[in-house]
């Protein structure tokens, strides 16, 4: 049995969902104990739990955490609230639901952190050889699962600082999303700031970002700005270039638009977003036509400045950054999700082959003899976390749970939990309209 097991359920009352989830987890744990025996390796008790629930249960977060602790004493619980949650190939959106993953990890390989239990890692103040106090000694944090409150000031800067306290500089996770109470779980019920769990090098993982928007025109360099207002792109006023990409003026004309025409264009502008990326270093890898790379952060276009021929975006901008106008695109999002899942699966299988070449050779010989490797048979994957934008989900992909079915087709029946967030976290950045898939691999 896998050391990662998942239960998920929907019910009008959180207590009903909890009972259903507990029954599912117990059913998966029973054969594990039977196979391994009381002292066998499969009988190890879980040590870490990931918990995601929809905002219908947010008011009962304290009671939910108390029930989790009573049912699984000694397990550390981490999680948050979303407008939707997911497990396996199923998503629960706008309905009361709970998903729980129990993980059996060495206690010295993870540490729960929050604003009251700070993470001190490599490069942080007060570090001792880049380690932090953990449940069973010390831990050198390699990467971290992070949950954040949407009202946290200077969130991008805090994420960059937190990433700097990990060896790999890698974060993954998302921002809580709720129409009721924004809460996080980190061995306590918390509001505000950041929390999560840091993993040591003994918990290897593979993580990728998938974009949900498609560019409307070329990437341009910001050459003049004022705070959040972009004044010039490639040395030309920014507003006419936006209007040109929207086909409201002729490209390269540089012409101004009558205020009445701008008012008529407001519905188009409201659907338009901007993709921001750091200054280009050298040539870099070739971009996929009609798509964004992982370095692009999508932000809202929040206004225009006709007087200065500028545009206002929801982030501080600086000369040298690159900007593309974009819109949400379901077809592009589907293509990029398939691309991302394929890359994750390929990396996991390459890693498994390097760790177990003999087993891989035998599997290949079996396939050559007429066996078929199922498309979702990802050897070496133990469990996964998927955080997607609350603006994605089945409705955006054309059918209920369609987004999660794509992930499941690539990974197979790998235990997976996640939530639909108000912002996605990957590496050291805050994204929007993206999905972040992280897979835990065999050590």
C-alpha distance (Angstrom), angle and dihedral (degrees) to the residues before:
residue distance angle dihedral
X1 . . .
X2 3.77 . .
X3 3.81 117.9 .
X4 3.83 85.0 -130.8
X5 3.83 118.4 72.5
X6 3.81 129.7 172.6
X7 3.79 136.0 -155.7
X8 3.79 126.1 -176.2
X9 3.79 136.7 173.0
X10 3.78 146.5 156.9
X11 3.81 123.4 -137.3
X12 3.82 135.4 151.5
X13 3.82 89.0 -115.1
X14 3.80 124.6 48.3
X15 3.82 89.7 -135.1
X16 3.80 90.2 60.2
X17 3.79 92.5 49.4
X18 3.80 90.8 46.8
X19 3.82 91.8 52.9
X20 3.81 91.4 50.5
X21 3.81 92.5 47.4
X22 3.80 92.3 47.9
X23 3.82 90.8 51.1
X24 3.82 90.9 52.2
X25 3.79 92.4 49.3
X26 3.80 92.0 46.7
X27 3.80 90.5 51.5
X28 3.80 90.7 54.4
X29 3.80 93.3 45.2
X30 3.81 94.4 50.3
X31 3.83 97.2 67.8
X32 3.80 89.0 43.7
X33 3.78 91.8 59.6
X34 3.83 90.7 42.5
X35 3.80 92.8 52.6
X36 3.77 96.8 44.0
X37 3.76 100.2 33.8
X38 3.77 124.7 -137.8
X39 3.79 92.3 -58.7
X40 3.80 98.3 28.5
X41 3.78 123.6 118.0
X42 3.81 92.3 -110.3
X43 3.79 92.3 58.9
X44 3.82 94.9 70.1
X45 3.79 112.6 132.3
X46 3.81 120.1 -118.9
X47 3.79 116.4 -99.8
X48 3.82 104.9 -175.8
X49 3.79 131.9 40.0
X50 3.81 128.3 -165.4
X51 3.79 111.9 -154.9
X52 3.81 128.1 -171.5
X53 3.79 125.8 172.6
X54 3.79 136.4 171.8
X55 3.78 120.9 -107.0
X56 3.81 91.9 -100.8
X57 3.82 86.1 77.1
X58 3.82 96.4 40.4
X59 3.83 94.9 99.5
X60 3.83 88.6 56.4
X61 3.83 95.7 49.6
X62 3.82 93.7 117.4
X63 3.80 93.0 51.3
X64 3.81 91.0 44.6
X65 3.80 92.9 53.5
X66 3.81 90.6 47.4
X67 3.81 90.0 52.7
X68 3.82 91.7 48.8
X69 3.80 91.5 51.2
X70 3.78 93.0 47.8
X71 3.80 93.0 48.4
X72 3.83 95.1 44.6
X73 3.81 107.9 25.2
X74 3.78 115.4 -166.3
X75 3.81 93.9 26.3
X76 3.82 118.2 121.9
X77 3.81 111.7 -135.1
X78 3.80 125.5 -151.6
X79 3.78 128.3 172.9
X80 3.80 148.8 101.3
X81 3.79 146.4 -140.9
X82 3.81 128.0 -83.1
X83 3.79 137.3 176.6
X84 3.78 83.1 -117.6
X85 3.80 137.2 16.0
X86 3.79 133.2 -162.0
X87 3.78 140.3 -155.2
X88 3.79 128.3 179.0
X89 3.79 106.8 -31.0
X90 3.82 95.3 -24.8
X91 3.78 131.6 92.3
X92 3.80 126.7 -164.8
X93 3.79 109.7 -154.3
X94 3.80 125.5 178.2
X95 3.79 92.0 -7.1
X96 3.82 133.1 96.4
X97 3.79 108.2 -90.2
X98 3.80 143.7 150.2
X99 3.82 130.9 -157.5
X100 3.80 125.1 -173.2
X101 3.80 131.6 -176.6
X102 3.79 118.9 -166.7
X103 3.80 114.1 -156.8
X104 3.79 127.8 -166.0
X105 3.80 104.1 -147.7
X106 3.80 132.0 153.0
X107 3.79 105.7 -94.3
X108 3.79 91.0 -131.2
X109 3.82 89.0 61.2
X110 3.81 99.2 64.7
X111 3.79 140.7 39.9
X112 3.80 128.9 -168.4
X113 3.80 113.1 -137.0
X114 3.79 138.5 -177.7
X115 3.78 140.4 151.7
X116 3.79 88.6 -69.9
X117 3.81 95.1 40.9
X118 3.78 102.8 42.7
X119 3.78 125.1 -156.8
X120 3.78 112.7 -125.9
X121 3.74 110.4 -170.8
X122 3.76 142.5 151.4
X123 3.77 109.2 -31.2
X124 3.80 95.5 10.3
X125 3.80 125.4 125.8
X126 3.74 114.4 -91.0
X127 3.79 93.9 19.6
X128 3.74 120.2 159.2
X129 3.81 106.6 -152.1
X130 3.78 89.1 -35.0
X131 3.81 94.9 -63.7
X132 3.78 134.5 125.5
X133 3.75 132.4 -152.3
X134 3.78 110.9 -94.7
X135 3.81 135.8 -179.4
X136 3.78 91.3 -89.3
X137 3.76 106.5 26.5
X138 3.78 126.3 -60.5
X139 3.78 134.1 -14.8
X140 3.77 131.0 -161.5
X141 3.84 101.6 -147.0
X142 3.80 111.9 -133.3
X143 3.83 99.3 172.1
X144 3.79 137.9 -12.4
X145 3.80 141.6 -142.8
X146 3.82 105.9 -136.3
X147 3.79 133.9 -165.7
X148 3.80 120.3 -171.3
X149 3.78 138.5 -169.0
X150 3.83 111.6 -120.1
X151 3.82 91.2 -133.2
X152 3.81 93.5 58.0
X153 3.83 109.6 126.5
X154 3.82 117.6 -125.0
X155 3.79 91.7 6.2
X156 3.84 96.2 166.0
X157 3.81 90.7 53.3
X158 3.82 92.0 47.6
X159 3.79 91.1 51.2
X160 3.80 91.9 50.8
X161 3.81 90.0 50.1
X162 3.80 92.1 48.2
X163 3.80 91.6 49.0
X164 3.79 88.0 53.8
X165 3.79 88.7 61.0
X166 3.81 92.0 62.2
X167 3.78 126.3 77.3
X168 3.80 94.7 -128.6
X169 3.80 94.3 37.6
X170 3.80 87.7 -131.6
X171 3.80 128.1 138.8
X172 3.79 128.7 173.3
X173 3.79 130.9 -178.4
X174 3.78 138.2 74.2
X175 3.79 151.8 -105.8
X176 3.80 118.8 -83.8
X177 3.81 114.5 -104.6
X178 3.79 121.1 -159.3
X179 3.78 141.3 142.8
X180 3.78 88.8 -153.4
X181 3.79 124.7 28.0
X182 3.80 122.9 -1.2
X183 3.78 106.5 -143.1
X184 3.78 138.9 161.5
X185 3.78 130.4 -161.3
X186 3.80 119.8 -139.2
X187 3.81 103.4 149.3
X188 3.81 83.1 -55.8
X189 3.80 137.2 44.7
X190 3.79 107.5 -95.6
X191 3.79 138.8 -178.8
X192 3.79 125.0 -160.9
X193 3.78 132.7 15.3
X194 3.79 127.8 32.9
X195 3.78 133.1 -45.0
X196 3.77 138.7 161.4
X197 3.77 143.5 110.5
X198 3.80 130.2 -65.9
X199 3.79 120.1 -145.9
X200 3.78 129.1 -150.1
X201 3.79 127.3 -134.3
X202 3.79 88.9 -90.8
X203 3.82 89.1 72.4
X204 3.83 103.2 64.7
X205 3.77 118.0 -167.1
X206 3.80 142.3 179.1
X207 3.80 118.7 -144.6
X208 3.81 135.4 179.8
X209 3.82 140.0 172.4
X210 3.80 125.9 -132.0
X211 3.79 120.8 -161.0
X212 3.79 125.4 -137.1
X213 3.80 101.3 -163.1
X214 3.79 134.8 71.2
X215 3.82 125.3 -145.9
X216 3.80 118.9 -110.0
X217 3.78 94.0 -156.8
X218 3.80 143.4 -10.1
X219 3.78 126.7 -44.3
X220 3.80 109.9 -101.7
X221 3.79 131.5 -166.3
X222 3.80 118.0 -114.4
X223 3.80 105.8 -124.1
X224 3.82 100.5 171.2
X225 3.80 131.6 22.8
X226 3.79 143.5 158.3
X227 3.80 113.4 -153.1
X228 3.78 105.1 -61.6
X229 3.82 94.4 -8.7
X230 3.80 118.9 97.7
X231 3.80 107.2 -149.5
X232 3.81 102.8 174.2
X233 3.80 137.9 18.5
X234 3.80 118.6 -163.9
X235 3.80 87.7 -11.2
X236 3.82 94.9 -55.4
X237 3.84 129.8 102.5
X238 3.79 109.8 -81.9
X239 3.81 101.6 -138.7
X240 3.82 97.7 61.4
X241 3.81 89.2 50.8
X242 3.78 91.0 53.5
X243 3.79 90.2 49.9
X244 3.79 90.7 47.9
X245 3.82 92.1 53.4
X246 3.82 87.1 51.3
X247 3.82 89.3 50.2
X248 3.79 91.7 -119.3
X249 3.81 92.9 122.6
X250 3.78 133.0 19.2
X251 3.81 114.3 -84.2
X252 3.79 111.8 -104.1
X253 3.79 93.4 11.3
X254 3.80 94.3 111.0
X255 3.79 87.5 -156.9
X256 3.77 122.9 156.5
X257 3.77 119.2 -121.6
X258 3.77 124.7 -130.7
X259 3.84 112.6 -107.7
X260 3.80 89.8 -118.1
X261 3.80 90.2 56.6
X262 3.80 89.3 50.4
X263 3.80 90.1 53.4
X264 3.78 89.6 50.9
X265 3.80 88.7 51.5
X266 3.83 94.6 55.0
X267 3.85 94.9 99.1
X268 3.83 89.6 54.7
X269 3.78 92.1 45.8
X270 3.80 91.9 52.0
X271 3.80 89.8 58.7
X272 3.79 92.9 47.6
X273 3.80 123.1 97.6
X274 3.79 133.9 -179.9
X275 3.78 129.0 -125.9
X276 3.81 113.7 -147.3
X277 3.78 125.9 -166.0
X278 3.81 135.9 171.3
X279 3.79 121.4 -93.7
X280 3.79 110.1 -71.5
X281 3.79 113.9 -100.9
X282 3.81 107.9 -151.4
X283 3.77 118.3 -44.0
X284 3.80 96.5 -46.2
X285 3.81 123.8 -172.9
X286 3.77 118.5 -36.0
X287 3.79 112.8 -97.4
X288 3.78 118.9 -120.4
X289 3.81 108.0 -107.9
X290 3.79 112.2 -100.8
X291 3.80 94.2 6.5
X292 3.78 143.2 85.6
X293 3.77 129.4 -114.2
X294 3.79 123.7 -127.8
X295 3.80 91.7 -97.0
X296 3.83 93.2 67.3
X297 3.81 118.4 99.6
X298 3.81 115.0 -161.1
X299 3.80 116.0 -140.5
X300 3.79 135.1 175.7
X301 3.77 122.6 -96.3
X302 3.81 99.1 -128.9
X303 3.80 102.4 -179.4
X304 3.77 150.4 -29.5
X305 3.81 131.3 -113.3
X306 3.83 106.5 -148.4
X307 3.80 92.0 178.3
X308 3.80 93.1 60.3
X309 3.80 94.9 26.0
X310 3.79 88.5 -120.7
X311 3.81 139.1 132.8
X312 3.81 129.1 -137.1
X313 3.80 121.2 -137.5
X314 3.80 133.4 -173.4
X315 3.81 96.1 -104.1
X316 3.77 139.3 55.2
X317 3.79 107.6 -94.5
X318 3.79 132.0 -160.9
X319 3.81 136.0 -166.9
X320 3.78 110.9 -88.4
X321 3.80 95.5 38.9
X322 3.79 116.1 116.2
X323 3.80 123.0 -125.3
X324 3.80 133.6 -166.1
X325 3.78 126.0 -177.8
X326 3.79 110.9 -130.3
X327 3.79 147.1 165.5
X328 3.77 135.1 -149.6
X329 3.78 109.8 -89.1
X330 3.80 122.5 -172.7
X331 3.81 95.2 -163.0
X332 3.80 92.7 49.0
X333 3.82 90.3 46.1
X334 3.81 91.1 53.2
X335 3.81 92.8 48.6
X336 3.78 92.3 48.5
X337 3.80 92.7 46.7
X338 3.81 90.2 54.0
X339 3.81 89.7 47.2
X340 3.81 92.1 50.2
X341 3.81 94.6 46.6
X342 3.80 90.7 49.3
X343 3.81 91.4 51.8
X344 3.81 91.5 49.1
X345 3.79 92.6 48.9
X346 3.80 92.7 46.9
X347 3.80 92.1 51.1
X348 3.80 92.9 47.4
X349 3.79 92.2 49.8
X350 3.81 92.6 45.9
X351 3.77 89.0 51.7
X352 3.82 91.9 48.1
X353 3.80 90.5 49.2
X354 3.80 90.8 52.2
X355 3.81 91.0 49.7
X356 3.82 96.5 43.6
X357 3.82 109.1 22.1
X358 3.81 93.9 159.2
X359 3.80 93.3 54.6
X360 3.79 90.4 45.8
X361 3.81 91.6 51.7
X362 3.79 90.8 50.5
X363 3.80 91.0 49.4
X364 3.79 89.9 50.9
X365 3.80 91.3 50.5
X366 3.80 90.0 51.4
X367 3.79 91.3 51.9
X368 3.81 90.3 48.6
X369 3.78 88.2 54.7
X370 3.79 91.7 60.7
X371 3.82 102.4 -77.4
X372 3.81 118.4 132.5
X373 3.78 122.8 -136.9
X374 3.82 106.0 -141.8
X375 3.82 113.8 -123.8
X376 3.80 91.9 -117.7
X377 3.80 99.5 45.6
X378 3.80 99.6 118.8
X379 3.78 105.5 178.4
X380 3.78 113.2 -152.9
X381 3.84 96.6 27.0
X382 3.80 113.0 121.2
X383 3.80 103.5 171.3
X384 3.78 141.9 -20.4
X385 3.80 144.3 -148.5
X386 3.80 120.7 -151.8
X387 3.80 121.6 -169.6
X388 3.79 115.6 -175.0
X389 3.78 133.6 178.2
X390 3.80 115.3 -94.0
X391 3.82 86.5 -125.3
X392 3.81 91.7 62.5
X393 3.81 123.6 56.8
X394 3.79 128.8 105.9
X395 3.80 95.9 -40.1
X396 3.80 90.9 59.4
X397 3.81 93.2 45.1
X398 3.79 95.4 47.7
X399 3.81 104.7 -104.5
X400 3.82 140.9 40.4
X401 3.81 110.9 -74.0
X402 3.82 91.5 -1.8
X403 3.81 92.4 134.7
X404 3.80 92.6 52.4
X405 3.79 92.2 45.1
X406 3.81 89.6 59.5
X407 3.79 89.9 52.8
X408 3.79 91.8 46.8
X409 3.80 92.4 49.4
X410 3.81 88.7 57.3
X411 3.81 98.9 41.9
X412 3.79 102.1 28.8
X413 3.80 120.8 -148.2
X414 3.79 94.5 -18.2
X415 3.83 110.2 150.2
X416 3.82 105.5 -102.3
X417 3.80 136.5 176.4
X418 3.77 133.2 171.5
X419 3.77 148.0 132.9
X420 3.79 143.5 -124.2
X421 3.77 107.5 -105.7
X422 3.79 142.9 -162.3
X423 3.81 88.8 -125.9
X424 3.78 133.9 -1.7
X425 3.80 126.5 -124.9
X426 3.79 123.6 -147.3
X427 3.79 131.6 155.9
X428 3.80 101.8 -20.4
X429 3.79 98.0 -38.8
X430 3.78 141.7 91.6
X431 3.81 113.3 -127.2
X432 3.81 135.6 -171.8
X433 3.83 133.0 -150.4
X434 3.81 90.1 12.8
X435 3.79 139.5 113.9
X436 3.81 123.1 -133.1
X437 3.81 116.6 -157.0
X438 3.79 118.9 -169.5
X439 3.80 122.4 -179.4
X440 3.80 125.0 -165.5
X441 3.80 110.9 -139.6
X442 3.77 137.8 -158.2
X443 3.82 109.8 -80.1
